[in-house]
Amino acid sequence: MRKFNIDFNKSFKYVALVYTAIFVIGLIACFFGIKLDINFSGGAKISYSYTGDIKTEEIEKIAKKQLDANFTVSKSTALAGETETFEIALSGKNALSADKQEALTTAFEKEFKDNKIKLYNSNSVSPTIAGTFFAKSIVAILITALLVVIYVGFRFRRIGGVSAALTAMVALVFDVLVTFFVCVIFRLQIDANYIAVVLTILGYSLNDTIVIYDRVRENKKLNPSMDIGGLVNLSINQTVIRNIVTSLTTILAVLTIVVVSEIYGLTTLRTFAIPMAFGIVSGAISSLFIAGPLWVIWKNRKLKKA
């Protein structure tokens, strides 16, 4: 097996600068608006199936005559067959009454007689319910983060478990922010898929970090006189191949989903696969260049104070 001798501790500041640049770009992108699914913001969605070809501009023209609120139109293609769908989404307090829905459906059927327009799905969420769902999602993420700190702190208590857990959590926060800003920059809708991505990335990135901490614990037994910086650097170099291979195999599977979602216009897969792909890359980088080196900084400062 090839042995690496990379100084990850010195590379920390450069990687931190790259993350800072990403966060600054993401914050700037936030000023242009954040697309929230109706499950988080409230609103209504109505989708129709059709055959043949219908231009988005034609859909918007008809919808404007029937709806007195702002809306967005998105189209997608079915994986099999010739049937396609388009969706009209109204956010916030804008609701779609039964009368408006019926009038809209009638207008589409009249305008696109040859396209076999049919009501495909209809969904409405009040802002109150949306707020409750958002709060529960945040609570789920916070509980997961708390369990991570407790688990890592207990498992690696002999090498400074609490500090190891907190620095690992900082790396996880970086990964979560990367996935969020990816959604903002690429104008992806933040929906229930995003919560699934965050929870998956938390587990995935943490696993890579735990492998490094576990190796630090073993190396400390073999080299009791080695300083913490040397132990962490040695341990990361010993596990870097494993982390890279694991990330590559996972990213290939996720990229396949990205390609399929782009080809067929599958919005649901797209809002999951794209942030997941960037999250996996960030998880691999933060495990190698953020969690361990940041822990070294923490431990060294604590020694200096002592």
N, C-alpha and C positions, 0 to 999 in steps of 0.2 A: 504493500500500500504506500502510495506517495505521501511523504511527510511535508507539511507546510510549516513555514516559520514567519507568519504574518504578524506584525505588531498591531493587534486590534485595539489596544489601549490608545495608541497614538492616532489611529484612524477615527476614533470616536468624534473628535471635533469636526472633521470634514463631513462625516455622515450626518451629524447634527445640523450642519449648515444646509445640507441638501434638504433635510426634512423641514427646516425653517423656511426655505424658499418655497417648498410645496405648500406649506401652510399659509404663507403670505399670498400666493397666487389664489389659493382656495378662498381666503377671506375676501379678496377683491372680487372673485366670482360671485360671492354671496350677495354683494350689493346689486347684482343683476337678477336676483330672485332665486328662491329655493322651491323646487317643485315637490309638493307634498301630495301624497295619495289621499283620497277622501277618507280613508280610515284614520288619518292623522289630522286632517283639516276640516273634515265634514264636506258634504256636497252630494252630488249624484252622478251616476254613470249609466249610459244606455248604449248598447251596442247592437248592430244589425249585421246579418250575414247577407251576402250577395254573390252573384256570379258575373263574369265578364270584367269590364274595366270601368271604374268610376273615379274621376279626379277629385282630389281633396278640396280643390277650390269650389267645385260644384256642390259638394256636401256642405261646406261652410256657408255658401250663398243661401241655400234652402234653410239651414238651421238658424241663420240670422233673422229670417222672416218669422220664425216660430218662437224663438227664445228671446227673452228680454234681459239676458244676463251674459256675462263673459263665459266663454267655453273654449275647449281645445278639441281638436279632431286628430285621431291617430288610426292608422290602418295596419292590419296584419294579415298574413297568409297562412292558411291551414297547412299542416305538414303533409296531408294526403288529400287528393281530390282537387277540384277547381274552386271550391268555396273559399271566399275571403270575407273578412269582417272589418268594419270600421266602428270606432267608439267615440262617443261624444261625452266629455267630462265637464261638469260644472262644480267649482270648488266653493268652499266657505258655506255661507247660509243659503246659497242658491239651491232650491229644491225643484224637483220635477214632478208636478202634479199628474194625476192620471189623465186629466183632460189635455194637458200640454203634450204628454207622451203620445196620446192617441192622435192628436193633431200632427205631431211631428212624423209619426209613422205613416199616416195617410199621405202627407206631403211627399215623403220619400217614395212611397209606392206609386204615386201618381207621376212623379218626375222620372223615375227609373223603372218603367214598366217592363223592360226587357231584361232586367238584372235580377229578377226574383228576390226582391228585398223582403227580408223577414226579421222580426224582432228576435234577437239572439239572447240578450241578457239585460237586466235592469237592476240597478242597485242604488240605494240612497242611505246616507249616514248623517245623522244630526251632529252639529258641532260639539254638543255635550258628550255624546257617545264617543266621538272621535278623540276628545280630550282625555276621556277615561282610558281609552285604548292606548293612547300615547303614554300616559302616566304609568300604566301597567307594564308597558314595554321597557321604560326607563328603570322601573323597579326590578324587572327581571335581569337587566344588564348589571345593575348595582349589586344585586344578590350574588350573581355569578362572580363579580370582581371581589366581593368580600370573601367568598368561599376560596377563591384563588389565593388570596393573601393568607388565609388560615392554613390552607393545605401546604403551600410552599414554606411558610414560616415553621410549621410543625415538622415537616419532612427533613428540612435542612437546618434544624435548630442548632446542630453542633458546629456549623460554620457561619453562624450569624443569620439565622432564618428570617427574622423580621426584615432586616435590611435587604436581603436577597429577594424577598417577596415584594417589597415596595419598589425596588428598581425594576423587577420583572413587570410590575403593574404599569410603570412609566412607559416601558416598551410597548405594552398592550394598548395604552392610551394613544401612542403614536400610530399604531396600526389602525385603530378605530377612526382616528382623525383622517388618516389617508383615505380610507374607504368612503368617509363622508364627503371629503373634498372632491374625490373622484366623481361622485354622484352630482355634485354641484357644477363642476367644471364641464362634465359631459352632458349636462342637462338631463340627467336621469331622474326619474320620479322616485322619491324616497317612500317606500311602502313597507308592507310586512316582510318582504324579501330582505330588506336592509337589516332588520332585526335578526333574521336568520343568518345573514352574512356576518354580522358583528359577533354573535355567539359562536359561530363556527371558527372565525378567525381567533377569538380569544382562546379556544381550546387548541387550535393548531399552532399558534405562535408560542403558547405556554409550553406545549410539549417539547418544542425545540430548545427552549430556555432551560427546562428541567433536565434535559439530556446533558447540557453543558454544566449545570450545577452538580449533577450527579457525578460527572467526571472530576469536577473540582474537589468534591468530597473524597473520591478515591485517590486523587493525586496528593491531597493533603496528608493522607496516611503514608504514602510512599515517600513524600518529600516534606517532612514536617518543618524543616528549616526554611523552605522557600517562601518568599513574601507573597501577599495576596495577588499583586499584579502579575507576577510570574506564573502563579497557579492558574489564574483565569486565562491568561494568554495561552499557556500550554494546553489547557483543557479545550479551548475553542479550536485551536489548530488540530487537535486530535479528533474533533467531531465535525469539522467543517465539511468534509466529504459527505458524511451522512446527511447533514442538513441540506446540502445542495442537491443531492440525488432525490431526497424526499420531496423537496420543493419542485424540482423539475418534473417528476412523475405526476404530481398533483396538478401543476400548472398546465401540463399538456392536456389533461382531461378537461379542465375548466376552459381552456382555449378552444377546445372542440365545441363546447356548449356555446361559446361566444360566436364562433363562425356560423353555427346552425341558427342561432337567434338572429344574426344579421342577415343571413340569406333569406330566411322565411319571415322576417319582421316580427318575431315573437317577443313582444314587449316584456312579458312576465319573466322569461328566461334572461333577457338582456339586463334587466334591473338587478338580477341576481348574479349573473356570470361575470360582468365587467368589474363591479367593485370587489367580487371575490378574487378575481385574477390579481388585481393590484394589492389586495389584502394579503394574499399568499406571498407575493414578492416582498412586501413590506415586513411580513412576519419573519421571513427568513433573514432579511437584513437586520432588523431590530434585535433578533436573538443573538446575532453574531457581533454587531457593532454598537448596540445600545445597552442592553440589559447587563451583560458582564462588565464592560468597561465602566459603566455608570456605577455599578456596585463597587468596583475598585476605587473609584473616586470617593465614594461614601466611606469605605473602610479606611482609606488613607487619611482622610480628614478627621475621622474619629480617633485614629492613632495619634495624630498630631496634637489634638486637643488633650488627649490623655497624657 
